[in-house]
Every structure is written in structure tokens, then in C-alpha cells.
Amino acid sequence: MTFFTAILQLREVFNPYHYVPTEWICVSFVALFAISTVLHLAQAIRYRVWWLLPTAFVSGILEVVGWSARLWSSFSPDKLLPFEIQVIGTIIGPTPLIAADFMILARIIHRLGTRYSRLSPKWYSIIFCSCDIISLSVQGFGGTVASLAVGKSKSPDHGAHIMLAGIIFQMVTISIYIMLASEFFLRYFTDKAVGGKQAAYHTLNTHNKRGRGQIDRRLRIMIGALAFNTTCLLIRAIYRTLELLNGFEGRIISTQRYFNILDGGMIALAIFTLNIAHPGIYLAPQDREDSEVELRLKEAGLLYYRL
């Protein structure tokens, strides 16, 4: 009995998770992310929303890979290869999905009026997607360093610190994005444009607020979905930050239910939100497309709409 107890203790020492991933939970997340990923591929093709392929679709693939590796670990918790795969897959998986949120907000701003935003839709995409790429690179590099260290029976804390830097950078990026988005919607609903354009705007538009897009039912659903999606991703980023503060030996990272709920659960909710409230449907072009000249005049507050 003592011999077998010693063997079990030895296996526990070399278990990088500090627990055995629960098989049915891993199977459930693999299935959920696989369904969402296939749906995103089909929806992107159906509605010709190609920018969702390198964002939501790629995010789904990474999550499937990460959770498949955790499923492998549920059978062999002491094997290092599946642990290394899941570290990289689950740490960088949500990053492309965050980029989809940046793209969606840019399109909403274009629809409702760039006068209410501190950044143009183009710069939203450029700045925040660039930050996303930086975050992805740092997290991926940190995950690789940590995985290699575990494989050499060394402390993965150095890699964890690099991953932490990437996660913190991502959390700050999301927070700034949320603040700018909140300001945009506040200015839109109070009709207060950025840069002192409001006086000329109302002088030229006394009957209806020309140059100001209207929020219809579809756009309202898309805005609500974007807010929910972003909240889930922010919760996950906060969790990952707290998790990695103590490296790979902390209580949070060693508690499976925290990871299942605050990482897997939050990402599953976020990615399925975009399946249900799909931009191809809820951000579809309006019946009448404005010409490029009309769009520029509308942004300047100089266009009288055709009745």
C-alpha cells in the first residue's frame, strides 16, 4: 500500500496541472468550440464577411486545439506534450476574437456617425488590431517559453511572466477600447459631436439630424451582442491576469473550476454570441447605399438626405 501511495505521489509531483482535467468537461468544450468554428466558417462564406475568418474562425480553431490537448491530458495528466499544446492554444485563442470586436465597433461607428468618435473607423481597426497582434505575439512567445521550460523540468515562471505581460497589455487595450466605445455611444445618444462640430451641425440640420445614423432593431441587437461579448472577454483577461501573477504554482491556476468557468466558459459565450448575432445579418448594408461623396459630406454634417 505504501509503495502504490509513493507512486501516486510521484505522479502528482510531475503533473504540471496540479489536477487531472475532467474528461467530460473537456469533451464538452471541444464539441462547443468545434460547432461554433464550423458555423463561423459557413456563416462567413454565406454572408461574405471574410474578416471573420482570420478572427472568430481562427479563434475557434485555437480553442479546439487547446481543449483537445486538455482532453488528452485527462487520460495522461503526466505527459508534457498535451500540456504544452494547451498552454499555447488556450492563452492565444481568444486574441483573434477580440480583433473581431474591434472590427465590429468600427463598422457601427461608420453606420451611426464618425463625428461622435475620437477615432475614425479606419484607425480603430489599425490601432486596436495592431495592439491585438502585439498581445498575441507576446502571449504566444511566453507560452512557448513556459512549455519548453516544463519539458526540460525547469521552472516555467519566466514564460509565465512573459505571458502575464501580454495578458496585461491585452487587458489594457480592451479597457481603452471600452472607454472609447462608451464615449462614442454617450456622445451619440446625447448628440454631442467631437471637436466642436455640433453648432454647425444643428445649424445646417433643423428638421432631421442629417448625417446621423439611426439605430434600428438589427443594429440594437448587434450593439447588445458586442457589449456582452466584450464583457466576457474582459472577464477572461482579468482572470488570466490574476492567474499568472503567482506563476504556475499559484492557487488560482491550480484550481480547475476557475479555468473552466472564467476561461473556457467566457470564451464559449463570447464566440457563440457572434454566431447568434452574426455581423453578416445584423450589420448588413442598408437598403440604400450612400456614395463615397455622400459619406464624406455626411461626416462633415453638410448633406441633406434625399426624402
C-alpha positions in Angstrom: 0.0 0.0 0.0 2.9 2.3 0.9 4.5 1.5 -2.5 1.4 2.5 -4.5 1.0 5.6 -2.4 4.5 6.7 -3.2 3.9 6.1 -6.9 0.8 8.2 -6.9 2.6 11.0 -5.1 5.4 10.8 -7.6 2.9 11.1 -10.5 1.3 14.1 -8.7 4.7 15.8 -8.4 5.2 15.6 -12.2 1.6 16.7 -13.0 2.0 20.2 -14.4 -1.7 21.0 -14.0 -1.8 20.2 -10.3 -5.0 18.4 -11.1 -6.4 16.0 -13.7 -8.6 17.8 -16.3 -12.1 16.4 -16.1 -12.8 14.3 -19.3 -16.5 15.2 -19.8 -15.8 18.9 -19.4 -13.0 18.8 -22.0 -15.2 16.8 -24.4 -18.0 19.4 -23.9 -15.7 22.4 -24.7 -14.1 20.6 -27.7 -17.6 20.0 -29.1 -18.9 23.5 -28.4 -15.9 25.2 -29.9 -15.9 22.8 -32.9 -19.6 23.6 -33.6 -19.0 27.4 -33.3 -16.0 27.2 -35.6 -17.8 25.3 -38.3 -20.7 27.7 -38.0 -18.4 30.7 -38.3 -16.9 29.2 -41.5 -20.3 28.6 -43.0 -21.6 32.0 -42.0 -18.6 33.9 -43.3 -19.0 32.2 -46.7 -22.8 32.6 -46.7 -22.8 36.3 -45.9 -19.4 37.1 -47.4 -18.0 38.5 -44.2 -14.4 37.5 -44.9 -12.8 39.4 -42.0 -14.4 36.9 -39.6 -12.2 34.1 -41.0 -8.9 35.4 -39.5 -10.7 36.5 -36.4 -13.6 34.4 -35.0 -12.9 31.3 -37.1 -9.2 31.2 -36.2 -10.0 31.8 -32.6 -12.3 28.8 -32.7 -9.6 26.6 -34.2 -7.1 27.6 -31.5 -9.7 26.8 -28.8 -10.4 23.4 -30.3 -6.7 22.6 -30.3 -6.2 23.8 -26.8 -9.2 21.9 -25.3 -8.3 18.8 -27.3 -4.9 18.9 -25.7 -6.6 19.2 -22.3 -8.8 16.2 -23.2 -5.6 14.2 -24.0 -4.3 15.3 -20.6 -7.4 13.9 -18.9 -6.1 10.4 -20.0 -2.4 11.2 -19.4 -2.0 14.0 -17.0 1.7 13.5 -16.6 2.5 13.8 -20.3 4.1 17.1 -21.1 3.2 17.5 -24.8 -0.5 18.0 -24.4 0.1 20.4 -21.5 2.4 22.4 -23.7 -0.1 22.5 -26.5 -3.0 23.6 -24.3 -0.9 26.3 -22.7 -0.3 28.0 -26.1 -3.7 27.2 -27.6 -5.8 28.5 -24.7 -3.6 31.6 -24.0 -3.7 32.9 -27.5 -7.1 31.5 -28.6 -9.3 34.5 -27.6 -7.0 37.1 -29.1 -8.3 36.9 -32.7 -11.8 37.0 -31.3 -11.1 40.3 -29.7 -10.0 41.7 -33.0 -13.4 40.8 -34.4 -14.9 43.1 -31.7 -12.7 45.9 -32.9 -13.8 45.4 -36.4 -17.5 45.4 -35.4 -17.3 48.6 -33.5 -15.5 50.3 -36.4 -18.5 49.4 -38.6 -21.0 50.5 -36.1 -19.3 53.9 -35.8 -19.3 54.2 -39.6 -23.0 53.4 -39.6 -24.0 55.8 -36.8 -21.7 58.7 -37.4 -17.9 59.2 -37.1 -18.5 62.7 -35.7 -19.2 61.1 -32.3 -15.9 59.1 -32.2 -12.4 60.2 -31.3 -11.0 57.7 -33.8 -12.2 57.1 -37.3 -13.4 53.6 -38.1 -10.2 53.0 -40.1 -7.9 53.9 -37.2 -10.0 51.8 -34.8 -9.1 48.8 -37.0 -5.4 49.8 -37.4 -4.6 50.7 -33.8 -6.5 48.1 -31.9 -5.8 45.2 -34.3 -2.1 46.1 -34.2 -2.3 46.0 -30.4 -4.0 42.6 -30.7 -1.2 41.3 -32.8 1.4 42.5 -30.3 -0.6 40.9 -27.5 -0.9 37.7 -29.5 2.9 37.6 -30.2 3.9 38.2 -26.6 1.5 35.6 -25.2 2.5 33.1 -27.8 6.2 33.6 -27.1 5.6 33.4 -23.3 3.5 30.2 -23.7 6.3 28.7 -25.8 9.0 29.6 -23.2 6.9 28.2 -20.4 6.2 25.0 -22.3 9.8 24.4 -23.2 10.8 25.0 -19.6 8.3 22.4 -18.3 9.7 20.0 -20.9 13.2 20.5 -19.5 11.9 20.1 -15.9 12.7 23.7 -15.2 10.5 26.4 -13.7 8.1 27.9 -16.2 7.8 31.1 -14.3 9.8 33.1 -16.7 7.4 32.2 -19.5 4.5 32.9 -17.2 5.8 36.4 -16.6 6.0 37.0 -20.4 2.5 35.6 -20.8 1.4 37.9 -18.0 2.8 40.9 -19.8 0.9 40.0 -22.9 -2.3 39.5 -21.0 -2.0 42.8 -19.1 -1.3 44.6 -22.4 -4.4 42.9 -23.8 -6.5 43.9 -20.8 -5.3 47.5 -21.0 -6.1 47.5 -24.7 -9.6 46.2 -24.1 -10.2 48.7 -21.3 -9.2 51.6 -23.6 -11.4 50.2 -26.3 -14.3 50.0 -23.9 -13.8 53.6 -22.7 -13.7 54.9 -26.3 -16.7 52.9 -27.3 -18.6 54.1 -24.2 -17.8 57.7 -25.0 -18.9 57.2 -28.6 -22.3 55.8 -27.6 -22.7 58.5 -24.9 -22.0 61.2 -27.5 -24.3 59.6 -30.0 -27.3 59.3 -27.6 -26.7 62.9 -26.3 -25.9 64.2 -29.8 -22.6 65.8 -28.8 -20.1 65.5 -31.5 -16.3 65.5 -31.0 -14.3 68.6 -32.0 -17.0 71.3 -31.6 -18.9 70.3 -34.8 -22.3 70.4 -33.0 -23.2 74.0 -33.6 -22.7 73.9 -37.4 -24.3 70.5 -37.5 -27.6 71.8 -36.0 -27.5 75.0 -38.0 -27.5 73.0 -41.2 -29.9 70.4 -40.0 -33.0 71.9 -38.4 -35.6 69.3 -39.5 -33.9 66.0 -39.0 -30.5 65.0 -37.8 -28.9 64.5 -41.2 -25.5 62.8 -41.1 -26.6 60.9 -38.0 -27.3 57.2 -38.5 -30.3 55.6 -36.9 -30.3 52.6 -34.6 -32.8 50.1 -35.9 -33.7 46.7 -34.4 -30.9 44.8 -36.0 -28.3 47.3 -35.0 -29.6 47.4 -31.5 -29.2 43.6 -31.2 -25.6 43.9 -32.7 -24.7 46.6 -30.1 -26.0 44.5 -27.3 -24.2 41.4 -28.5 -21.0 43.4 -28.9 -21.3 44.7 -25.3 -21.9 41.2 -23.9 -19.1 39.6 -26.0 -16.6 42.3 -24.8 -17.6 41.8 -21.2 -16.9 38.1 -21.4 -13.5 38.7 -23.0 -12.7 41.3 -20.3 -13.6 38.9 -17.5 -11.4 36.3 -19.1 -8.5 38.7 -19.4 -8.8 39.7 -15.7 -8.9 36.1 -14.6 -5.8 35.2 -16.7 -4.0 38.2 -15.2 -4.8 37.1 -11.6 -4.0 33.5 -12.5 -0.5 34.3 -13.8 0.5 36.7 -11.1 1.8 33.8 -9.0 3.2 31.8 -11.9 2.4 28.2 -12.4 2.3 27.3 -8.7 -0.5 29.6 -7.5 -3.8 28.6 -6.1 -5.9 30.1 -8.9 -4.0 28.3 -11.8 -4.2 25.0 -9.8 -8.0 25.2 -9.4 -9.7 23.6 -12.4 -13.2 25.1 -11.9 -11.8 28.6 -12.2 -10.3 27.8 -15.6 -13.4 26.0 -16.8 -15.7 28.9 -15.9 -13.6 32.0 -16.3 -11.6 31.0 -19.4 -13.5 28.2 -21.3 -16.9 29.4 -20.3 -16.3 33.1 -21.0 -14.8 32.4 -24.4 -17.6 29.9 -25.4 -20.2 32.6 -24.5 -18.3 35.2 -26.5 -17.7 33.2 -29.6 -21.3 31.8 -29.7 -22.6 35.4 -29.3 -21.2 36.2 -32.7 -22.8 33.1 -34.2 -26.2 34.1 -32.9 -25.9 37.9 -33.5 -23.9 37.5 -36.7 -22.4 40.7 -38.3 -23.4 39.3 -41.7 -27.0 39.6 -40.6 -27.1 42.4 -38.1 -24.5 44.7 -39.8 -25.8 44.0 -43.3 -25.8 47.1 -45.6 -28.9 49.3 -45.5 -31.3 49.2 -48.4 -29.8 52.3 -49.9 -26.0 52.6 -50.1 -24.5 56.0 -49.9 -21.9 57.0 -52.4 -18.4 57.9 -51.2 -19.1 61.6 -51.7 -22.3 61.4 -49.7 -20.5 59.6 -46.9 -17.9 62.3 -46.7 -20.5 65.0 -46.7 -22.5 63.2 -44.1 -19.5 63.0 -41.8 -18.9 66.8 -42.3 -22.6 67.5 -41.5 -23.2 69.0 -44.8 -25.5 66.6 -46.5 -29.3 66.9 -46.8 -30.8 63.4 -47.1 -33.0 62.5 -50.0 -36.6 62.1 -48.9 
